Amino acid sequence: MTKDLTSGNPLKVILLFTLPLMLGNLFQQFYALADTIIVGRFCGVSALASVGATGSVNYLILGFVGGVCNGFAIPIAQLFGARDYKDLRRHVANAAWLCIVGSVVLTIATVALTRPMMELMQTPEDIIDGAVIYIGWIFAGIPFIFLYNMVAAIMRALGDSKTPLYFLILTSALNIGLDLLFIIPFQFGIFGAALATDISQIISGVLSFIYLRRKFIVLKMEKDELAYSKKACARLLGIGVPMGLQCSITAIGSVIMQWAVNILGSAAVAAVTAASKTQNLLTVPMESIGTAMATYAGQNLGAARMDRVRQGVDASLLVVLVYGITSAFILHFTDIYIMSLFLDTAKELDIVAMGREYLFWNSVFYVPLGALIVWRYTIQGLGFSTLAMMAGVAEMIARTAVAIALVPPLGYFGAELSNPAAWVAACVFLLPAYNWTCRQLDSRLLAAKLHMKGDHAETVL
């Protein structure tokens, strides 16, 4: 079930590994979109705005969960590339202990603080109750979100990007079916959408964990490998926490921007919600290439092949360049059709017009977005997750500056410039950071090689 990414043509290897990731991410988007589509269609614009108002808070918390799990998987990928399977299993076991503790703490804290967070963001009075119900129940499912994300990240670290796809297909279908059941005949409204997501996440997490234990022979553990290891936990936390914080720091900027949009009223919230969901679908391939690059870079670093890392980055940048230009062009002709999934576009003409304008200004900057994704995930895969976190700080600062300086005088148009400003700011930081990281690792690998030659010479003498 494992796959070695340290040999073969880099472009081909990355694309073949990316394809299942892309399909899986698309199903994950459908999984999340089901709530928005069905709520928007069957519960109305106010309910859609309630769900949309939780988007940045959702990403703030669940982005941290996903980032931590992906960070925990990077040492596992590096150890797999180095063929150190005993230490690999030790890291997997300690990642599990850390996830259990983290899920308990985070669930209690987020559920307790749901309403204060939504009030702090100045969520409009007519949608705040629905928003609190929705996001509160989503946060209640955090232990199983941890479970699935950690299992999927381990599978990808071992080179298997297909199996997580199969579980996502299954659970996406379940989520959509339960959404329809709870919202239409049962008339549970927003609560039904959240409950459907929780149940689907539970099924996904449990089934994927059972599969991991039964099918991945390399993870069959001895008793001593299950024990707590201070060294392994330190390494895991040293990469995982900065990656989680990178997602959360980026989300803080989004939260501030959501606050600025909330002040503009429910119509603006609904427009940004519909446009953002549309954009999330289009950017899935770029995010998938980034996820692939984290595993690819980690395995090749473990194999001491920095030359292949650079080749992979160059190939990925070419792919995102072509895709970014093509998707922006296609979006110009399809944006209304995609937004019709969430809105009655024949009736909500003003909201549709605002959504189209938002998408246009974002799509112009898809190429910088693709580049930052490739550089950021590669840096993470090479173990420098603190640098990737600093790119998140650059995004946060840019979004905050736009929210404070541009939204008050420019209104909705100022909000449209938020993402482009964040993406450009991150690129300005990440390009030199990537080059610096490669130079540092070149020096370390050369020093290690010279040390080994010295030891060999002493042995011969």
Secondary structure, 3 states (H helix, E strand, C coil): CCCCCCCCCHHHHHHHHHHHHHHHHHHHHHHHHHHHHHHHHHHCHHHHHHHHCCHHHHHHHHHHHHHHHHHHHHHHHHHHHCCCHHHHHHHHHHHHHHHHHHHHHHHHHHHHCHHHHHHHCCCCCCCHHHHHHHHHHHHHCHHHHHHHHHHHHHHHHCCCCCHHHHHHHHHHHHHHHHHHHHHCCCCCCHHHHHHHHHHHHHHHHHHHHHHHHHHCHHHCCCHHHHCCCHHHHHHHHHHHHHHHHHHHHHHHHHHHHHHHHHHCCHHHHHHHHHHHHHHHHHCHHHHHHHHHHHHHHHHHHHCCCHHHHHHHHHHHHHHHHHHHHHHHHHHHHHHHHHHCCCCCCCCCHHHHHHHHHHHHHHHCCHHHHHHHHHHHHHHHHCCCHHHHHHHHHHHHHHHHHHHHHCHHHHCHHHHHCHHHHHHHHHHHHHHHHHHHHHHHHHHHHHHHHHHHHHHHHHHHC
